[in-house]
Amino acid sequence: MNTHAVAAGVEAAGGEAVTYPHVGDDLDALESVLREAAADCDLVLSSGSTSASTVDVIYRVIEDLGELRVHGVAVKPGKPMLVGELDGAAYVGLPGYPVSALTIFRTFVAPAIREASGRPEPRTATVDGEMAVRERYEQGRLRYVPVGLVEAGDGRTLVYPVDKGSGATTSLTAADGVVAMDPDTNELAAGEAVRVQLFSPSVRVPTLVGVGEDDPALSRLLDAVDRPRYLADGARQGVRRLEQGIADVAVLSGPVDAPGGAETVGQWTREWGLLVPDDSGIDSLSGLVDGEYAFVNRPRDSGLRATFDDALDALAADRDTDRDALTDRIHGYERTARAHESPGRSVLAGDADAGLGLAVTAEQLDMGFVPLGEETVRVVAAADRREKAGVVALADAVAEGSVLESLAGYEPAER
């Protein structure tokens, strides 16, 4: 991932990108490819193997073959950065984690390439807003916090952190820009004024920000909304983000309750059950519990997971026991997959015997399905954002009904 992203960044900054094969942490292979790159190029960029641990060795190669001038910068993400010289070529070692690598490239490397190539600095844009929630971090390093933007019901621009760690590329795909957090502070308070450095002058605030359940119908319904952003982080996260003012709408399923004051703007039902091979011997929830089957569940924040747990509670009551006694017998109950298709794909790959999923997923993947019930999916909106254009467009798409009627196991529901 880093190779293609950084190469595209080099080209955009005015350079000519040349890529070389991945060589891992083999000292001889690293030396060979770095020498080749230094002979071909003015600037050599690498990604990964930049820390001072016993397994990260590229800095040793640079010390042996050239000159290492910088090893580490007080920036988060991106501390393990290398700067040096190799056989007459400039050298920069980017961290291996994608968010760290791209942050360091954007902050330090791209401006240098633009200057060397005579390309002017791109138009920049900033947006002033206020923090929707508090963000804390230890002092001592300049931190670039990936953030998203959402318009509050009163028109204010709210800023919320989307940092999921240096290895999570969704920290950037779900972000509109970054907020620079000074090394001398450890907190951005909720309501504090901040300035967002946008990734591009063309960035516009989404007309709808939604958080909640991963649902295939929702993906199609959002086609009716101009510039939506949806984070499929699970129904319970949808509740949290709605309460924090980050989300305009939360998509909830099963027994997950909406926060007080939220208004249901659309709902439907979907059939759920077990995704299995066509020749599976599993025909019921009892069959899963009592058999020797490998299972793939959904994450704890998923509303479908909560519906599954309710079904286990009911079965446990019938057997005069408790849910824990049943989950202990399900091999893989704690093994989870986030996307709605992922448990089914694990089954098709032979990595599991059954996965928690939907009837529509079984049809789309052409696999077996053991129906266990129906659950209601609700789109709930923050009271002060019910009339936002994006919320209205989504509610209208749900009410129109054609998307729901076209999917297996789905039925429109009365509001």
TACOR-V68797 format. One record per backbone hydrogen bond with DSSP energy under -1.0 kcal/mol. CO is the residue of the C=O (numbers start at 0). NH is the residue of the N-H. E is the energy in kcal/mol with one decimal. If there is no record, write none. Layout:
# TACOR-V68797
CO_NH_E / CO_NH_E
This chain:
# TACOR-V68797
0_4_-2.1 / 1_5_-3.0 / 2_6_-2.3 / 3_7_-2.1 / 4_8_-1.8 / 5_9_-2.4 / 6_10_-2.1 / 7_11_-2.3 / 8_12_-1.6 / 9_14_-2.7 / 10_13_-1.3 / 22_25_-1.0 / 25_29_-2.7 / 26_30_-2.5 / 27_31_-2.2 / 28_32_-2.4 / 29_33_-2.5 / 30_34_-2.2 / 31_35_-2.1 / 32_36_-2.4 / 33_37_-2.6 / 34_38_-1.9 / 35_39_-1.3 / 36_40_-2.3 / 41_89_-2.3 / 43_91_-2.5 / 45_93_-3.3 / 48_57_-1.0 / 56_60_-1.4 / 57_61_-2.2 / 58_62_-2.2 / 59_63_-2.1 / 60_64_-2.6 / 61_65_-2.7 / 66_84_-2.6 / 69_82_-2.1 / 72_74_-2.2 / 73_141_-2.2 / 75_143_-2.7 / 78_72_-2.1 / 78_80_-2.6 / 80_71_-3.3 / 81_92_-2.3 / 82_68_-2.5 / 82_69_-2.3 / 83_90_-2.5 / 84_66_-2.6 / 85_88_-2.4 / 88_85_-3.0 / 89_43_-2.9 / 90_83_-2.7 / 91_45_-1.8 / 92_81_-2.2 / 93_47_-2.6 / 96_100_-3.0 / 97_101_-2.7 / 98_102_-2.0 / 99_103_-2.5 / 100_104_-2.4 / 101_105_-2.5 / 102_106_-2.3 / 103_107_-2.7 / 103_108_-1.1 / 104_109_-3.1 / 108_112_-2.2 / 109_113_-2.4 / 110_114_-2.2 / 111_115_-2.3 / 112_116_-2.2 / 113_118_-1.8 / 124_197_-2.0 / 126_195_-3.2 / 128_193_-2.6 / 129_158_-2.5 / 130_190_-3.0 / 134_187_-2.8 / 141_75_-2.8 / 142_180_-3.6 / 144_178_-2.0 / 145_161_-2.5 / 146_175_-3.2 / 146_176_-1.5 / 147_159_-2.2 / 149_157_-3.2 / 151_154_-1.8 / 155_151_-3.0 / 156_129_-1.9 / 157_149_-2.0 / 158_131_-3.0 / 159_147_-2.7 / 164_167_-1.5 / 165_98_-2.1 / 167_170_-1.8 / 168_171_-1.7 / 168_172_-2.0 / 169_173_-1.8 / 171_174_-1.5 / 175_198_-2.3 / 176_146_-2.7 / 177_196_-2.9 / 178_144_-2.8 / 180_142_-2.3 / 181_184_-1.8 / 182_139_-2.9 / 185_136_-2.3 / 187_134_-2.5 / 188_191_-2.2 / 191_130_-2.3 / 193_128_-2.4 / 195_126_-1.8 / 196_177_-1.9 / 199_202_-1.7 / 207_228_-2.3 / 208_247_-3.1 / 208_248_-1.6 / 209_230_-2.5 / 210_250_-1.5 / 211_233_-2.7 / 214_218_-1.5 / 216_220_-2.4 / 217_221_-2.3 / 219_222_-1.3 / 220_223_-1.7 / 221_224_-1.8 / 226_206_-1.5 / 228_209_-2.9 / 230_211_-2.0 / 230_232_-2.2 / 233_237_-1.8 / 234_238_-1.9 / 235_239_-1.9 / 236_240_-2.8 / 237_241_-2.0 / 238_242_-2.3 / 239_243_-1.9 / 240_245_-1.8 / 240_246_-1.6 / 247_381_-2.3 / 248_210_-1.7 / 249_379_-2.8 / 250_212_-2.6 / 251_377_-3.3 / 252_255_-1.1 / 258_261_-1.8 / 262_380_-3.2 / 265_378_-3.3 / 266_412_-1.5 / 267_376_-3.6 / 268_410_-1.9 / 269_374_-2.1 / 270_358_-2.1 / 271_371_-2.8 / 271_372_-1.2 / 272_356_-2.4 / 273_369_-2.4 / 274_354_-1.6 / 275_367_-1.5 / 276_279_-1.8 / 283_287_-1.5 / 284_288_-2.3 / 285_289_-2.8 / 286_290_-1.4 / 290_292_-1.1 / 293_352_-2.4 / 293_353_-1.6 / 295_355_-2.4 / 296_336_-1.5 / 298_301_-1.7 / 300_235_-2.4 / 301_305_-1.4 / 302_306_-2.1 / 303_307_-2.4 / 304_308_-2.4 / 305_309_-2.0 / 306_310_-1.9 / 307_311_-2.1 / 308_312_-2.3 / 309_313_-2.1 / 310_314_-2.2 / 311_315_-2.7 / 312_316_-2.3 / 313_317_-1.9 / 314_318_-1.4 / 315_320_-2.7 / 316_319_-1.2 / 322_326_-2.8 / 323_327_-2.1 / 325_328_-1.3 / 329_331_-1.0 / 329_332_-1.7 / 330_294_-3.0 / 331_334_-1.6 / 334_296_-3.4 / 340_344_-2.2 / 341_345_-2.1 / 342_346_-1.7 / 343_347_-2.5 / 344_348_-1.8 / 345_350_-2.4 / 346_349_-1.5 / 353_295_-1.5 / 354_274_-3.6 / 356_272_-2.5 / 357_361_-1.8 / 358_362_-2.0 / 359_363_-2.4 / 360_364_-2.3 / 361_366_-2.2 / 367_275_-1.8 / 369_273_-2.2 / 372_271_-2.7 / 374_269_-2.2 / 375_253_-1.5 / 376_267_-2.2 / 377_251_-2.8 / 378_264_-3.1 / 379_249_-2.7 / 380_262_-2.6 / 381_384_-2.2 / 384_387_-1.6 / 387_391_-2.5 / 388_392_-2.4 / 389_393_-2.0 / 390_394_-2.5 / 391_395_-2.4 / 392_396_-1.9 / 393_397_-2.1 / 394_398_-2.3 / 395_399_-2.0 / 396_400_-1.1 / 400_404_-2.2 / 403_406_-1.3 / 406_409_-1.7 / 408_270_-1.2 / 410_268_-2.7
